[in-house]
Amino acid sequence: MQNLANIGALRQLLDEAGFSFKKSLGQNFLINPSVCPRMAQAACDTLSPGRPQGILEIGPGVGVLTVELARLADKVTAVELDERLRPVLDKTLAGYPNAGVVFGDAMKLDLHDLIAREFAGMDVAVCANLPYYVTSPLLMRLLESRLPVKSITVMVQKEAAVRLCADPGSREAGAVTAAVAYYAQPRILFTVSPGSFLPPPKVDSAVIQLQVRAQPPVPVTDERAFFALVRAAFAQRRKTLVNSVSAALPADKAVLLAALEKLGLPAAVRAEKLTLEQLAALSNLLQPAAG
């Protein structure tokens, strides 16, 4: 078995397959030998030890992480967009009959159907080294779909990790912060330097884990309205919440100001100052007015 964390071995494998990196796909393959085992262990640790364990991997690349996951889990199914990696993955996963690859776009596949088909009767977690340009859209698709998974362990750009794992109501918080906190409990596990990848990216990275919640932590009467409010509130961060929301939604400023007053919040408050509980309460107060 080739050492896939060795640059020379990896280059040879890619050369034999006639593979070249595509900037449009944001391809950066992990070559740090310590990162993938830590990611794999973190993902599997969220699953019940007494039940069969399944891992849905997204973006396996050459299979470095896939191999580590296959060593720990009962079954690994990886979703890969780039068909050119088929001969590479055929080689790297040849010794792991419990690991398979589905070629397709994780943003378009029916992931509920895929999980039901591949992991019947199993505890399931998601693990991924994602192209950074698709991080937030894919994470939100995974969370909004309410997939039957325990956790999502993923490598992201460090700056994104800070925002995704921030506390709502803090300076680093954004719309995605509130959305992630609604569906999951996020935390940063560890950081990863650019030299851990081939080719090296221009930014630091971090591995985060989202423990998927069984139920949202706050009561929301209309989820669609809640997320619309959150997006509008953070759309123009320099503006007050009232001005930002009224510019993006059909919301009357007087109604917004009255709702803020009822919640004990100042009229000039900005969205980043509101906790998840306050955002939910504001959305719930606005629903009768909207109706």
N, C-alpha and C positions, 0 to 999 in steps of 0.2 A: 504493500500500500504506500503510495507516494505521500510525502509530508507536504500537505497543501499549504502549510503556513511558511514554507520555504520559498523565497522569491524565485530561485533558480528552477525548482521543481514546478512551480506554478507557471512560470513563463514557458517552460518546455511543454507543459500540458496544453496551454493555450495555443502555442505555436503549432503543435501537432494537429490541433483541431482547426487551424486557420482562423483563430478568433482574434478580433481587434475590438478595442473598447469603443463604445458609442457615447459621446458626450450627451446626446439627447436623452439617453436612458439613465444618466447619472450613475454609471457603473464604477464602483470602488470596492474591490474585493479585500476582505480582511486577511492580513498575513501575520498579525501578532498572535503567537501560539497560546497566549493566556486568555484572550478575550472570549473566544467562542465557547470554551469549556465553562467559563463563568456565566455567560448568557444562558447556555443550555441548562446548567444546574439551577439557576434562578427561576427559569421557566418551569422546570419539572418540580421544583420545591413547592409550587402553588397547587399542585395536584394531590389528590388523596392517595396515600401510599398503599391503601388496601384495594384499590381499583385499577383496572387497565388504564394506562396513560397514553393519550394521543397528543401529538403536537402538529398544529397547522403552521407551516413556515411559509413566509411570503418573501420572494426574492432570494432564492438560495445561491444565486451566482454560480460559483464552481463547486459548491457543496461543502465548504469548510465547516460552516455551522451545522449543516444537515447531518454530517457524520457524527458530530458531538451529540446532537439531539438523538440520533439513532442508537447511540451507545447507552443512553439513559432511559428513553421512552419505549413503550411497547410498539408504537407505530408513529411514523412521521410521514406526512404528506406535504410536499412543497409545491407552491404555485409560482411558476416562472414565466415571465412575459417573453423573454428572448429565446426564440427557437434555435438560435445558433449555439446555445449552450447544451443542446441535447446530447451530442457525442461526448462532451466533457463530463456531464453528469452521469452518463452511462458508465464511464470509467470510474469516477470517484465513488459512486454508490454501489458498484458491483458487488462489494463484500457485505452489503447491508440489505438483506431481503425485506426488512421491516421499513425501509425507506423508499418512497416513490415520488414521482414528479408529475404534476398536472400542468400542461402548458396552456397559459391563458392570462387574461388581464384580471387581477384581483379586484379592480374597480368595477368590473362588469360581470364577473362570474356570480352565479347563485351560490353564495357561501353557505347558506343554510342547507341547501341540498348537498353540497360537497361534504359538509361535516356529518350530515346524517348518513351519507353513503360510505364515507371513509372511516368514521369513528363510532359506529353504533355500540352503545353500552359503555363508552369510555368517558373518563374525565378528559377535557380538552383545554389546551392553552395555545395561544398564538405566540410565535417567536419570529422576529424579522430583523434583517439589516436592510432598511428601506432606502431607496434613492431619496435624497433629501427634498427634492422638488415635489414629491408626492406624500410627504409625511403627514401633514395635517388632514388633507382630504381623505387619505386612506384610513387614518386612525378614527376620524369621525364616521366614516362608513362602517367600520368594524363596530363602533360603539352604538351608533344609531340603529344598526340592524338588529341589535340585541341578540347577538349570536350566543349559543349555549357554550360559552368559554369562561374559564375561571380567571384568566389573566391575559395581558398582552405585554410581552417583554420585547423592547425594540430599541435599536440603535438610531439616534437622531442627532442632528446638529446641536451642539451644546447650548447655543442661544435659544433654540426651540425647546430644548429640555427644560430650561429655566422657566420659560413661559408656560409650558404644558403642566409643570408641577408646582407652579406658584400657588399661593393661597389667594382665593378670590378676596378682594378688598385690599390687596397689596399693590405696590407700585408696578411690579412686573406683570400683573394680571392683565389679560385681554379677553376677548370674546371666547377664544378657544379654551382658555383657562376655566371659565365658568362651565362650558360645555363638558369638558373632561371631568371636572369635579362632580357634575351632575350624574354621570354614568359610572365613574370609577374613583378609586383612591390611588392617586399617582405618587411616585417617588423616584428620585434619581438614585440609581444603584452605584455607578462609577463613571468616570470620564475616560476618554480614549484619545490619544494623540494622533495627529495626521500621519505620522510615520507607521502607524499600524495598518495602513491600507496600501493597495496597489491599484491604480496610481494614488498617491497621497492627495487628499482634498486640501483646500486652502483654509479649512476651519477645524476647530476642535470638535469632538463628538462626545456623546454621552449615552449610556444605556439607561433607559427608564423602564419602570414597570407600572402598569395600570392594573390594580386589582378590581375586577369588574363587580359592581354592586348588584346585589339581588334586587334592591329597591332604591329609587332615588332618595337622597338624604333630606330633601325638602318637598313639601306638597305643592304641586303645580296644577292648576285647574285646566290649563290648555297648553300643552307642550309646544305646539307650533307657535303660538303667540309668545310664549316665554322666550324661545330661541330667537324669534324675530326681534323682540325687545332687546335681548342681549347683543345681537349683531348691530342694531341701531345705536345702542348706548355707547359701544366702543368704536363706531365707525369714524368718528372724529374726536380723537382722544383729547385734543387741546380745548375742545368746547365743553360746556357744562352738559350734564346728562339731559337736561330739559331741551337745550338747543339741538343737541345731537339727535335725540329721539324724534323731536318734532320735525326735523329736516328729513328724516328717513322714513318715518311712518305717518299715517294719517292720525296723528295724536294732537289733541288740543293742549296748548301750553298751560292753560288754567287748570285743566284736569290733572296734568302731570304735576304741577306745583302743589295742588291740593293733596295728591297721593303722597308726595314726598313729605309734606307737613304732617300728614297722618302717621307716617312712619318715623317722625322725629328727625328727618334728614334736612339739611340746609338747602335752600333753593339753588345755590350755586355749586352743589356737589357734582363731582365728576364720577364717571362710571367705575373707575378703578378703585374708588373708595367704598363701593358697596360689596358686602359679603354675598355669598350665594343665597343665604336666607333672605336678605334684603331685596335682592333682585327678584326672587320668587314671589315675595310678598308684594312688591310693586307690580309685577305682572298680574297677580291675582286681583289686586285692587282695580286695575285698569280694565279687566275683562267685562264687568257689568257696564262700564261706560262705553266700551267698544261695541258691546252688543246693543 
